[in-house]
């Protein structure tokens, strides 16, 4: 992270936007998870976002920038076989809220997408049965809309699902 931070600041002189979008998924019953699997979910889904945010926080604060935590529509609910995964998304939600409270000069957005047509959890974009998923381009457009707002506007949360995905709360 230190090398990435140094290279970014040297090349661009600062940072206006940080998008924490790394994430992995593993789904099975709680008793079937190993300690190592849960630890890996936490390392990638939570600690990675925390480390990147912490590393770039001085630059973001100096430029009154924005941090985007890409969590999931399950950051406020859970489901069978989703315990450790949803726990990481609840944790991202807590990090986003705390970061916003502690740094009112920043804009912190929790982007909560539903099922999205990506390589997530070993799947393949465009695979059969995924025709009802959101397209990544739709999420990118939602973020572009937020970024176009004047700097005095703060969007704190967006839940975005395909109209074909059942609304679950």
Buried (B, 14 or more C-beta within 10 A) or exposed (E): EEEEBEEBBEEEEEBEBBBBBEBBBBBBEEEEBEEEBBEBBBEBBBEBBBBBBEBBBEBBEEBEBBBBBBBBBBBBEBEEBBBBBBBBBBBBBBBBBEBBEEBEEBBBBBBBBBBBBBEBEEBEEEEEEBEBBBBEEBBEEBBEEBBEEEEEEBBEBBBBBBEEBEEEE
